[in-house]
Amino acid sequence: MSCMFRATGFDFAVDKFLQQSTLIPDSVWHRGEHRLAKRVHEGSGFSMVASQADMSNPQQQVEDAIAFLKANQVELEQLQNFPGVERICLDFGIEDRDVAVQCDYFPPELLRLAGNLNIGIEVTRYLQADE
């Protein structure tokens, strides 16, 4: 897992948005479709990779995410104003490190770009893989 970009909403007409967008999702889902553990999606949305950097390299994920936001700014502005979109986020998949305190820094440039596009920042922590 790396840094993923996601957009969701209860009444988000995801197919309509994607038909007029140059964004190419890795995954698309629709409200009411089945998902894991016999549950259904409560909204529609899509996700795509913003960074393929390894979970152990959060700094590279941040740099890639900044480049992603800059390269897709026009599309992301249209997305934030598209009817039904309720939540847009960058989800940084970061590996737990064997340290007393784990800190990961998000520079002002990333926060400014994301904030101006109404994009939230999420961190999903993963246990280290056994070597």
KAFENHU-V965329 format. One record per pair of residues at least 24 apart in sequence whose C-alpha atoms are under 10 Angstrom apart, sorted by sequence separation. I is the first residue (numbers start at 0). J is the second residue. D is the distance in whole Angstrom. If there is no record, write none. Layout:
BEGIN
i = (I & I)
j = (J & J)
d = (D & D)
END
This chain:
BEGIN
i = (22 & 23 & 24 & 89 & 22 & 23 & 64 & 88 & 64 & 87 & 64 & 16 & 17 & 61 & 88 & 95 & 96 & 13 & 14 & 87 & 88 & 89 & 90 & 91 & 92 & 93 & 94 & 95 & 96 & 97 & 12 & 13 & 14 & 61 & 87 & 88 & 89 & 90 & 91 & 92 & 93 & 94 & 95 & 96 & 97 & 9 & 10 & 11 & 12 & 13 & 14 & 60 & 86 & 87 & 88 & 89 & 90 & 91 & 92 & 93 & 94 & 95 & 96 & 9 & 10 & 11 & 12 & 13 & 60 & 85 & 86 & 87 & 88 & 89 & 90 & 91 & 92 & 93 & 94 & 95 & 8 & 9 & 10 & 11 & 60 & 86 & 87 & 88 & 89 & 90 & 91 & 92 & 93 & 94 & 95 & 7 & 8 & 9 & 10 & 57 & 93 & 94 & 7 & 8 & 9 & 57 & 7 & 8 & 56 & 57 & 79 & 80 & 6 & 7 & 8 & 54 & 55 & 56 & 57 & 79 & 80 & 6 & 7 & 54 & 55 & 56 & 75 & 78 & 79 & 5 & 6 & 7 & 44 & 50 & 53 & 54 & 55 & 76 & 77 & 78 & 79 & 5 & 6 & 43 & 44 & 49 & 50 & 52 & 53 & 54 & 55 & 69 & 72 & 76 & 4 & 5 & 6 & 42 & 43 & 44 & 46 & 48 & 49 & 50 & 53 & 54 & 55 & 65 & 68 & 72 & 75 & 76 & 4 & 5 & 42 & 44 & 45 & 46 & 47 & 48 & 49 & 50 & 61 & 75 & 3 & 4 & 5 & 42 & 44 & 46 & 61 & 62 & 65 & 66 & 69 & 72 & 73 & 75 & 3 & 4 & 5 & 61 & 62 & 65 & 68 & 69 & 72 & 2 & 3 & 4 & 58 & 61 & 64 & 65 & 68 & 2 & 3 & 4 & 57 & 58 & 62 & 65 & 1 & 2 & 3 & 57 & 58 & 61 & 62 & 65 & 0 & 1 & 2 & 3 & 57 & 58 & 61 & 64 & 65 & 68 & 1 & 2 & 22 & 64 & 0 & 1 & 2 & 21 & 68 & 0 & 1 & 2 & 0 & 1 & 2 & 22 & 0 & 1 & 20 & 21 & 22 & 0 & 1 & 20 & 1 & 2 & 19 & 20 & 1 & 2 & 3 & 20 & 2 & 19 & 20 & 1 & 2 & 4 & 2 & 3 & 16 & 17 & 2 & 16 & 4 & 4 & 13 & 16 & 15 & 16 & 13 & 6 & 12 & 13 & 54 & 11 & 12 & 13 & 54 & 55 & 11 & 12 & 13 & 54 & 6 & 10 & 11 & 12 & 55 & 6 & 10 & 11 & 54 & 8 & 9 & 10 & 11 & 8 & 9 & 10 & 7 & 8 & 9 & 7 & 8 & 9 & 6 & 7 & 8 & 6 & 7 & 8 & 6 & 7 & 5 & 6 & 7 & 5 & 6 & 4 & 5 & 6 & 4 & 5 & 3 & 4 & 5 & 3 & 4 & 2 & 3 & 4 & 2 & 3 & 1 & 2 & 3 & 0 & 1 & 2 & 0 & 1 & 2 & 0 & 1 & 0 & 1 & 0 & 6 & 5 & 4 & 5 & 4 & 4 & 4 & 3 & 2 & 2 & 2 & 1 & 0 & 0)
j = (46 & 47 & 48 & 113 & 47 & 48 & 89 & 113 & 90 & 113 & 91 & 44 & 45 & 89 & 116 & 123 & 124 & 42 & 43 & 116 & 117 & 118 & 119 & 120 & 121 & 122 & 123 & 124 & 125 & 126 & 42 & 43 & 44 & 91 & 117 & 118 & 119 & 120 & 121 & 122 & 123 & 124 & 125 & 126 & 127 & 40 & 41 & 42 & 43 & 44 & 45 & 91 & 117 & 118 & 119 & 120 & 121 & 122 & 123 & 124 & 125 & 126 & 127 & 41 & 42 & 43 & 44 & 45 & 92 & 117 & 118 & 119 & 120 & 121 & 122 & 123 & 124 & 125 & 126 & 127 & 41 & 42 & 43 & 44 & 93 & 119 & 120 & 121 & 122 & 123 & 124 & 125 & 126 & 127 & 128 & 41 & 42 & 43 & 44 & 91 & 127 & 128 & 42 & 43 & 44 & 92 & 43 & 44 & 92 & 93 & 115 & 116 & 43 & 44 & 45 & 91 & 92 & 93 & 94 & 116 & 117 & 44 & 45 & 92 & 93 & 94 & 113 & 116 & 117 & 44 & 45 & 46 & 83 & 89 & 92 & 93 & 94 & 115 & 116 & 117 & 118 & 45 & 46 & 83 & 84 & 89 & 90 & 92 & 93 & 94 & 95 & 109 & 112 & 116 & 45 & 46 & 47 & 83 & 84 & 85 & 87 & 89 & 90 & 91 & 94 & 95 & 96 & 106 & 109 & 113 & 116 & 117 & 46 & 47 & 84 & 86 & 87 & 88 & 89 & 90 & 91 & 92 & 103 & 117 & 46 & 47 & 48 & 85 & 87 & 89 & 104 & 105 & 108 & 109 & 112 & 115 & 116 & 118 & 47 & 48 & 49 & 105 & 106 & 109 & 112 & 113 & 116 & 47 & 48 & 49 & 103 & 106 & 109 & 110 & 113 & 48 & 49 & 50 & 103 & 104 & 108 & 111 & 48 & 49 & 50 & 104 & 105 & 108 & 109 & 112 & 48 & 49 & 50 & 51 & 105 & 106 & 109 & 112 & 113 & 116 & 50 & 51 & 71 & 113 & 50 & 51 & 52 & 71 & 118 & 51 & 52 & 53 & 52 & 53 & 54 & 74 & 53 & 54 & 73 & 74 & 75 & 54 & 55 & 74 & 56 & 57 & 74 & 75 & 57 & 59 & 60 & 77 & 60 & 77 & 78 & 60 & 61 & 64 & 63 & 64 & 77 & 78 & 64 & 78 & 67 & 68 & 78 & 81 & 81 & 82 & 81 & 75 & 81 & 82 & 123 & 81 & 82 & 83 & 124 & 125 & 82 & 83 & 84 & 125 & 78 & 82 & 83 & 84 & 127 & 79 & 83 & 84 & 127 & 82 & 83 & 84 & 85 & 83 & 84 & 85 & 83 & 84 & 85 & 84 & 85 & 86 & 84 & 85 & 86 & 85 & 86 & 87 & 86 & 87 & 86 & 87 & 88 & 87 & 88 & 87 & 88 & 89 & 88 & 89 & 88 & 89 & 90 & 89 & 90 & 89 & 90 & 91 & 90 & 91 & 90 & 91 & 92 & 90 & 91 & 92 & 91 & 92 & 93 & 92 & 93 & 93 & 94 & 94 & 118 & 118 & 118 & 119 & 119 & 120 & 121 & 121 & 121 & 122 & 123 & 123 & 123 & 125)
d = (10 & 7 & 8 & 8 & 8 & 9 & 8 & 8 & 10 & 9 & 9 & 10 & 9 & 10 & 10 & 10 & 10 & 10 & 9 & 9 & 8 & 7 & 8 & 8 & 9 & 7 & 8 & 6 & 9 & 10 & 10 & 6 & 9 & 8 & 7 & 5 & 6 & 6 & 6 & 6 & 6 & 6 & 6 & 8 & 9 & 9 & 10 & 7 & 7 & 6 & 9 & 7 & 8 & 5 & 4 & 5 & 5 & 5 & 5 & 5 & 5 & 5 & 7 & 6 & 7 & 6 & 8 & 7 & 9 & 10 & 8 & 6 & 6 & 6 & 6 & 6 & 6 & 6 & 6 & 6 & 8 & 4 & 7 & 7 & 9 & 8 & 9 & 7 & 8 & 7 & 8 & 7 & 9 & 6 & 10 & 10 & 5 & 6 & 10 & 8 & 9 & 9 & 6 & 6 & 9 & 8 & 6 & 6 & 10 & 6 & 10 & 9 & 8 & 4 & 10 & 8 & 9 & 8 & 9 & 7 & 9 & 5 & 7 & 6 & 6 & 9 & 10 & 9 & 7 & 7 & 6 & 9 & 10 & 10 & 9 & 5 & 5 & 9 & 9 & 10 & 8 & 6 & 7 & 9 & 8 & 8 & 10 & 10 & 8 & 5 & 8 & 10 & 9 & 6 & 8 & 4 & 9 & 10 & 9 & 10 & 10 & 9 & 9 & 9 & 9 & 9 & 8 & 10 & 8 & 10 & 7 & 9 & 5 & 7 & 10 & 9 & 10 & 10 & 10 & 10 & 9 & 10 & 10 & 9 & 7 & 5 & 9 & 10 & 9 & 10 & 9 & 10 & 7 & 9 & 8 & 10 & 10 & 9 & 6 & 6 & 10 & 7 & 10 & 6 & 7 & 10 & 8 & 9 & 5 & 6 & 8 & 8 & 8 & 9 & 7 & 6 & 5 & 9 & 7 & 8 & 10 & 10 & 7 & 5 & 7 & 9 & 9 & 10 & 8 & 8 & 9 & 8 & 5 & 9 & 9 & 10 & 7 & 10 & 9 & 9 & 6 & 7 & 8 & 9 & 9 & 5 & 8 & 9 & 10 & 8 & 6 & 9 & 9 & 6 & 8 & 7 & 7 & 6 & 10 & 7 & 9 & 7 & 9 & 7 & 9 & 9 & 10 & 9 & 9 & 10 & 10 & 9 & 6 & 10 & 9 & 7 & 8 & 9 & 9 & 9 & 9 & 10 & 7 & 8 & 9 & 10 & 10 & 7 & 10 & 9 & 10 & 10 & 9 & 10 & 10 & 8 & 8 & 9 & 9 & 10 & 6 & 7 & 9 & 8 & 8 & 8 & 4 & 8 & 9 & 9 & 5 & 5 & 9 & 9 & 7 & 7 & 8 & 5 & 8 & 9 & 8 & 5 & 7 & 6 & 5 & 10 & 7 & 6 & 6 & 8 & 5 & 9 & 6 & 7 & 8 & 4 & 9 & 6 & 7 & 8 & 5 & 9 & 6 & 7 & 8 & 5 & 8 & 6 & 6 & 7 & 5 & 9 & 5 & 7 & 8 & 4 & 8 & 10 & 6 & 6 & 9 & 5 & 9 & 6 & 8 & 8 & 10 & 9 & 9 & 9 & 9 & 10 & 10 & 10 & 10 & 10 & 9 & 9 & 9 & 10 & 10 & 9)
END
